[in-house]
Amino acid sequence: MDLTFALDELLATGWSCLDSAGCTYGPDGRAFPTVGRVQQEFAAAGFELSLTKVAKFDCFRAEWRETGAAGLHSDSVVSRSETDAAVYALAQFRRSQAATLVGV
């Protein structure tokens, strides 16, 4: 997976860069959130996001869980760079939150 795929997935969730604070631009000119901005979005929703390099597989793992919910259910994604993993994590998080609201 690369940034293009991660950003396509994020945009498919309805995410918009109208507030471009904390965004940067990819090679194709599209804005996307920086790692710091992604972490802020998770925190604003009451979740913690951790990004870890997995040296054995030369990739990054992004994992999120509710703030203060140590040991409880978490979700994660992997990608080849920290930025790709963060953007894709936000896309998957937004999808899961939308699915939770639909099921309410």
ZALUMDREN-536906 format. One record per residue: residue number from 1; x, y, z of N, C-alpha, C, CB in turn; residue in three letters. Coordinates in nm, 2 decimals, padded with zeros to 4 digits. Glycine has a CB too. Layout:
// ZALUMDREN-536906
seq:n.c1:n.c2:n.c3:ca.c1:ca.c2:ca.c3:c.c1:c.c2:c.c3:cb.c1:cb.c2:cb.c3:type
NUM:X:Y:Z:X:Y:Z:X:Y:Z:X:Y:Z:ALA
...
// end
This chain:
// ZALUMDREN-536906
seq:n.c1:n.c2:n.c3:ca.c1:ca.c2:ca.c3:c.c1:c.c2:c.c3:cb.c1:cb.c2:cb.c3:type
1:00.09:-00.12:00.00:00.00:00.00:00.00:00.09:00.12:00.00:-00.10:00.00:00.12:MET
2:00.04:00.23:-00.06:00.12:00.35:-00.07:00.03:00.47:-00.03:00.18:00.37:-00.21:ASP
3:00.08:00.59:-00.03:00.01:00.71:00.01:-00.11:00.73:-00.08:00.10:00.83:00.01:LEU
4:-00.10:00.71:-00.21:-00.21:00.73:-00.30:-00.33:00.64:-00.26:-00.16:00.70:-00.45:THR
5:-00.30:00.52:-00.24:-00.41:00.43:-00.20:-00.47:00.47:-00.06:-00.36:00.28:-00.19:PHE
6:-00.39:00.50:00.03:-00.43:00.55:00.17:-00.52:00.67:00.16:-00.31:00.57:00.26:ALA
7:-00.47:00.77:00.07:-00.55:00.89:00.06:-00.68:00.87:-00.02:-00.46:01.00:-00.02:LEU
8:-00.68:00.78:-00.12:-00.80:00.75:-00.19:-00.90:00.69:-00.08:-00.78:00.65:-00.30:ASP
9:-00.86:00.61:00.00:-00.95:00.55:00.10:-01.00:00.65:00.20:-00.87:00.44:00.18:GLU
10:-00.91:00.74:00.24:-00.95:00.85:00.33:-01.05:00.94:00.27:-00.83:00.93:00.38:LEU
11:-01.03:00.98:00.15:-01.12:01.07:00.08:-01.26:01.00:00.06:-01.07:01.11:-00.06:LEU
12:-01.26:00.87:00.04:-01.38:00.79:00.02:-01.47:00.79:00.15:-01.35:00.65:-00.02:ALA
13:-01.41:00.83:00.26:-01.49:00.84:00.39:-01.55:00.97:00.40:-01.40:00.81:00.51:THR
14:-01.53:01.06:00.31:-01.58:01.20:00.32:-01.49:01.30:00.38:-01.71:01.19:00.40:GLY
15:-01.37:01.26:00.42:-01.27:01.35:00.48:-01.24:01.46:00.37:-01.14:01.27:00.52:TRP
16:-01.22:01.58:00.42:-01.19:01.69:00.34:-01.08:01.77:00.40:-01.32:01.78:00.32:SER
17:-01.00:01.83:00.31:-00.89:01.91:00.36:-00.92:02.06:00.35:-00.76:01.89:00.27:CYS
18:-01.05:02.09:00.37:-01.09:02.23:00.37:-01.02:02.31:00.48:-01.24:02.25:00.39:LEU
19:-01.00:02.24:00.60:-00.92:02.30:00.70:-00.78:02.24:00.68:-00.97:02.26:00.85:ASP
20:-00.69:02.31:00.61:-00.56:02.26:00.57:-00.45:02.27:00.68:-00.52:02.32:00.45:SER
21:-00.49:02.31:00.80:-00.39:02.31:00.91:-00.35:02.17:00.93:-00.45:02.38:01.03:ALA
22:-00.22:02.15:00.94:-00.16:02.02:00.96:-00.17:01.93:00.84:-00.23:01.96:01.07:GLY
23:-00.18:01.99:00.72:-00.18:01.90:00.60:-00.05:01.94:00.52:-00.31:01.93:00.52:CYS
24:-00.02:01.84:00.43:00.09:01.86:00.34:00.04:01.81:00.20:00.22:01.79:00.39:THR
25:00.12:01.82:00.10:00.08:01.78:-00.03:00.16:01.67:-00.09:00.09:01.90:-00.13:TYR
26:00.10:01.57:-00.15:00.16:01.46:-00.21:00.21:01.49:-00.35:00.07:01.34:-00.22:GLY
27:00.28:01.40:-00.41:00.33:01.42:-00.55:00.23:01.45:-00.65:00.41:01.29:-00.59:PRO
28:00.10:01.41:-00.63:00.00:01.43:-00.72:-00.08:01.57:-00.69:-00.10:01.32:-00.72:ASP
29:-00.03:01.64:-00.59:-00.08:01.77:-00.56:-00.20:01.77:-00.46:-00.13:01.83:-00.68:GLY
30:-00.24:01.65:-00.42:-00.36:01.64:-00.33:-00.30:01.66:-00.18:-00.43:01.50:-00.34:ARG
31:-00.38:01.73:-00.11:-00.35:01.75:00.04:-00.39:01.63:00.12:-00.42:01.88:00.09:ALA
32:-00.31:01.60:00.22:-00.33:01.49:00.31:-00.28:01.53:00.45:-00.27:01.36:00.26:PHE
33:-00.34:01.47:00.55:-00.30:01.51:00.69:-00.16:01.45:00.72:-00.41:01.46:00.79:PRO
34:-00.09:01.53:00.79:00.04:01.49:00.85:00.02:01.39:00.96:00.13:01.61:00.89:THR
35:00.12:01.32:01.00:00.11:01.23:01.11:00.06:01.30:01.24:00.25:01.16:01.15:VAL
36:00.11:01.42:01.26:00.06:01.50:01.38:-00.09:01.53:01.37:00.14:01.63:01.39:GLY
37:-00.14:01.57:01.25:-00.28:01.60:01.23:-00.36:01.47:01.25:-00.30:01.66:01.09:ARG
38:-00.32:01.36:01.20:-00.39:01.23:01.22:-00.40:01.20:01.37:-00.32:01.12:01.15:VAL
39:-00.29:01.22:01.44:-00.29:01.19:01.59:-00.39:01.29:01.66:-00.15:01.21:01.65:GLN
40:-00.40:01.41:01.61:-00.50:01.51:01.67:-00.64:01.46:01.64:-00.47:01.65:01.61:GLN
41:-00.67:01.41:01.52:-00.80:01.37:01.49:-00.84:01.25:01.57:-00.81:01.33:01.34:GLU
42:-00.75:01.15:01.60:-00.78:01.04:01.69:-00.80:01.09:01.83:-00.66:00.94:01.69:PHE
43:-00.72:01.18:01.88:-00.73:01.23:02.01:-00.87:01.31:02.03:-00.62:01.33:02.05:ALA
44:-00.91:01.38:01.93:-01.03:01.46:01.94:-01.15:01.36:01.95:-01.05:01.55:01.82:ALA
45:-01.14:01.24:01.90:-01.24:01.14:01.90:-01.23:01.05:02.02:-01.24:01.05:01.77:ALA
46:-01.13:01.08:02.11:-01.12:01.00:02.23:-01.04:00.87:02.21:-01.25:00.96:02.29:GLY
47:-00.95:00.87:02.11:-00.87:00.75:02.09:-00.72:00.78:02.09:-00.91:00.69:01.95:PHE
48:-00.64:00.69:02.12:-00.49:00.70:02.11:-00.44:00.63:01.99:-00.43:00.64:02.24:GLU
49:-00.35:00.69:01.92:-00.29:00.63:01.80:-00.15:00.61:01.83:-00.32:00.72:01.67:LEU
50:-00.10:00.49:01.81:00.05:00.47:01.82:00.10:00.42:01.69:00.08:00.37:01.93:SER
51:00.22:00.47:01.65:00.28:00.43:01.53:00.42:00.36:01.56:00.30:00.55:01.43:LEU
52:00.44:00.24:01.52:00.56:00.16:01.55:00.62:00.11:01.43:00.52:00.05:01.65:THR
53:00.76:00.12:01.42:00.83:00.06:01.31:00.85:-00.09:01.34:00.97:00.13:01.29:LYS
54:00.82:-00.17:01.25:00.84:-00.31:01.26:00.96:-00.35:01.17:00.71:-00.40:01.22:VAL
55:01.08:-00.35:01.23:01.20:-00.36:01.16:01.21:-00.49:01.08:01.32:-00.35:01.25:ALA
56:01.16:-00.60:01.14:01.17:-00.73:01.08:01.10:-00.73:00.94:01.10:-00.84:01.17:LYS
57:00.99:-00.66:00.92:00.92:-00.66:00.80:00.93:-00.52:00.72:00.77:-00.68:00.82:PHE
58:01.02:-00.43:00.78:01.04:-00.30:00.71:00.91:-00.23:00.68:01.13:-00.32:00.59:ASP
59:00.83:-00.22:00.79:00.70:-00.15:00.77:00.66:-00.08:00.90:00.59:-00.25:00.73:CYS
60:00.55:-00.01:00.90:00.50:00.06:01.01:00.36:00.01:01.05:00.50:00.22:00.99:PHE
61:00.34:00.00:01.18:00.21:-00.05:01.23:00.14:00.07:01.30:00.22:-00.17:01.32:ARG
62:00.02:00.10:01.26:-00.06:00.20:01.33:-00.17:00.13:01.40:-00.12:00.31:01.22:ALA
63:-00.17:00.16:01.53:-00.27:00.09:01.62:-00.35:00.20:01.70:-00.20:-00.01:01.71:GLU
64:-00.48:00.18:01.71:-00.56:00.27:01.79:-00.65:00.20:01.89:-00.63:00.37:01.70:TRP
65:-00.67:00.27:02.00:-00.77:00.22:02.10:-00.83:00.34:02.17:-00.70:00.12:02.20:ARG
66:-00.94:00.32:02.24:-01.00:00.43:02.32:-00.90:00.47:02.42:-01.13:00.38:02.38:GLU
67:-00.90:00.60:02.45:-00.81:00.66:02.55:-00.84:00.59:02.69:-00.82:00.81:02.56:THR
68:-00.74:00.55:02.75:-00.75:00.49:02.88:-00.81:00.35:02.88:-00.85:00.57:02.97:GLY
69:-00.81:00.28:02.76:-00.87:00.15:02.75:-00.76:00.05:02.73:-00.97:00.14:02.63:ALA
70:-00.66:00.05:02.83:-00.55:-00.04:02.82:-00.59:-00.19:02.81:-00.45:-00.02:02.93:ALA
71:-00.54:-00.26:02.72:-00.57:-00.40:02.71:-00.71:-00.43:02.64:-00.57:-00.46:02.84:GLY
72:-00.79:-00.33:02.62:-00.92:-00.36:02.55:-00.90:-00.36:02.40:-01.02:-00.25:02.59:LEU
73:-01.00:-00.39:02.33:-01.00:-00.40:02.18:-00.93:-00.29:02.12:-01.14:-00.42:02.13:HIS
74:-00.85:-00.32:02.02:-00.79:-00.21:01.94:-00.79:-00.26:01.79:-00.64:-00.19:01.99:SER
75:-00.76:-00.17:01.71:-00.76:-00.20:01.56:-00.62:-00.15:01.51:-00.87:-00.12:01.48:ASP
76:-00.58:-00.20:01.40:-00.45:-00.17:01.35:-00.44:-00.19:01.20:-00.34:-00.25:01.42:SER
77:-00.35:-00.12:01.14:-00.31:-00.14:00.99:-00.16:-00.13:00.98:-00.38:-00.03:00.91:VAL
78:-00.11:-00.18:00.87:00.03:-00.17:00.84:00.05:-00.11:00.70:00.10:-00.31:00.85:VAL
79:00.17:-00.04:00.69:00.20:00.01:00.56:00.35:00.03:00.56:00.13:00.14:00.53:SER
80:00.41:00.07:00.44:00.55:00.08:00.43:00.61:00.20:00.49:00.59:00.07:00.28:ARG
81:00.53:00.31:00.51:00.59:00.43:00.58:00.50:00.47:00.69:00.61:00.54:00.47:SER
82:00.55:00.55:00.78:00.47:00.60:00.89:00.36:00.69:00.84:00.56:00.69:00.98:GLU
83:00.38:00.77:00.74:00.28:00.86:00.69:00.17:00.77:00.62:00.33:00.96:00.59:THR
84:00.20:00.68:00.54:00.10:00.59:00.48:00.02:00.52:00.58:00.17:00.49:00.39:ASP
85:00.08:00.47:00.69:00.01:00.40:00.79:-00.08:00.49:00.87:00.11:00.33:00.89:ALA
86:-00.04:00.61:00.90:-00.12:00.70:00.97:-00.25:00.74:00.89:-00.04:00.83:01.01:ALA
87:-00.23:00.78:00.76:-00.34:00.82:00.67:-00.44:00.70:00.66:-00.29:00.87:00.54:VAL
88:-00.39:00.58:00.63:-00.47:00.47:00.62:-00.55:00.43:00.75:-00.39:00.34:00.57:TYR
89:-00.48:00.45:00.86:-00.54:00.42:00.99:-00.66:00.52:01.01:-00.44:00.44:01.10:ALA
90:-00.64:00.65:00.97:-00.75:00.74:00.98:-00.87:00.70:00.89:-00.70:00.88:00.95:LEU
91:-00.84:00.65:00.77:-00.95:00.61:00.68:-01.02:00.49:00.74:-00.89:00.57:00.55:ALA
92:-00.95:00.40:00.79:-01.02:00.28:00.85:-01.09:00.32:00.98:-00.92:00.17:00.88:GLN
93:-01.04:00.41:01.06:-01.10:00.45:01.18:-01.24:00.52:01.14:-01.01:00.55:01.26:PHE
94:-01.23:00.61:01.05:-01.35:00.68:01.00:-01.46:00.58:00.95:-01.32:00.79:00.90:ARG
95:-01.42:00.48:00.88:-01.51:00.38:00.83:-01.58:00.31:00.95:-01.44:00.28:00.74:ARG
96:-01.49:00.27:01.05:-01.55:00.19:01.16:-01.64:00.28:01.24:-01.43:00.14:01.25:SER
97:-01.61:00.41:01.26:-01.70:00.50:01.33:-01.83:00.52:01.26:-01.63:00.63:01.36:GLN
98:-01.82:00.53:01.13:-01.95:00.55:01.05:-02.03:00.42:01.06:-01.91:00.58:00.90:ALA
99:-01.97:00.30:01.06:-02.04:00.18:01.07:-02.11:00.17:01.21:-01.95:00.06:01.04:ALA
100:-02.04:00.22:01.31:-02.09:00.21:01.44:-02.22:00.30:01.45:-01.99:00.25:01.55:THR
101:-02.21:00.42:01.39:-02.33:00.51:01.40:-02.45:00.45:01.32:-02.29:00.65:01.34:LEU
102:-02.42:00.38:01.21:-02.53:00.32:01.13:-02.60:00.22:01.21:-02.48:00.27:01.00:VAL
103:-02.52:00.14:01.29:-02.57:00.03:01.37:-02.64:00.08:01.50:-02.46:-00.06:01.41:GLY
104:-02.64:00.20:01.53:-02.70:00.26:01.65:-02.85:00.26:01.64:-02.65:00.40:01.69:VAL
// end
